[in-house]
Amino acid sequence: MELYDQLVKLVSELNEDVTKFYDKGNKAAGTRVRKTCQDIKNLGITSYPDEVIMEKLIKYSGHLNLTVRALLCEQAQTSSL
């Protein structure tokens, strides 16, 4: 429920700043809108379980060197035990 409360708070802040930006032309409010959108995105990312993040890192780590990829695989295996 804590995650939901944080999301509701961010959306209410966003609503106020969007109104100020579009209706009153307040450019500082536009900056706050972008920051709040970033915070909402980051809140969603941090709510993923570590296992999901590790699986995605391993899946998309083809461009990483072999040492880093081996460490990610090892970490995923130990966290699943």
C-alpha positions in Angstrom: 0.0 0.0 0.0 3.0 2.3 0.6 3.8 2.2 -3.1 0.3 3.2 -4.0 0.3 6.1 -1.6 3.6 7.4 -3.0 2.1 7.1 -6.5 -1.0 9.0 -5.5 1.1 11.8 -4.0 3.2 12.1 -7.1 0.2 12.2 -9.4 -1.4 14.9 -7.3 1.8 17.0 -7.5 1.9 16.4 -11.2 -1.7 17.6 -11.6 -1.0 20.9 -9.9 2.1 21.6 -11.9 0.5 20.6 -15.3 -2.3 23.1 -14.6 0.3 25.8 -13.8 2.4 25.0 -16.9 -0.4 24.8 -19.5 -2.9 27.3 -18.1 -0.6 30.0 -16.7 2.5 29.4 -18.8 4.8 28.8 -15.8 8.0 27.4 -17.2 9.3 26.3 -13.8 6.2 24.2 -13.4 7.1 22.4 -16.7 10.5 21.5 -15.2 8.7 20.1 -12.1 6.4 18.1 -14.4 9.4 16.5 -16.1 11.0 15.7 -12.7 7.8 14.2 -11.3 7.3 12.1 -14.4 10.9 10.8 -13.9 10.1 10.1 -10.2 7.0 8.1 -11.2 9.0 6.1 -13.7 11.7 5.4 -11.1 9.1 4.4 -8.6 7.8 1.8 -11.0 11.3 0.5 -11.8 12.3 0.1 -8.1 9.1 -1.9 -7.4 10.3 -4.8 -9.5 11.5 -7.8 -7.5 15.3 -8.3 -7.7 14.9 -11.6 -9.6 13.1 -9.9 -12.4 15.8 -7.3 -12.7 18.5 -9.9 -12.7 16.7 -11.9 -15.4 16.4 -8.9 -17.6 20.1 -7.9 -17.1 21.2 -11.4 -18.1 18.9 -11.5 -21.1 20.0 -8.2 -22.5 23.7 -8.4 -21.4 25.0 -9.6 -24.7 27.1 -6.5 -25.1 28.7 -6.9 -21.7 32.1 -8.5 -21.3 32.2 -12.2 -20.2 33.3 -11.5 -16.7 30.4 -9.2 -15.9 28.0 -11.6 -17.5 29.4 -14.5 -15.5 29.0 -12.5 -12.3 25.4 -11.6 -13.2 24.6 -15.3 -13.9 26.2 -16.3 -10.6 24.3 -13.7 -8.7 21.0 -14.8 -10.3 21.7 -18.5 -9.4 22.5 -17.7 -5.8 19.4 -15.5 -5.3 17.2 -18.2 -6.7 18.4 -20.8 -4.2 
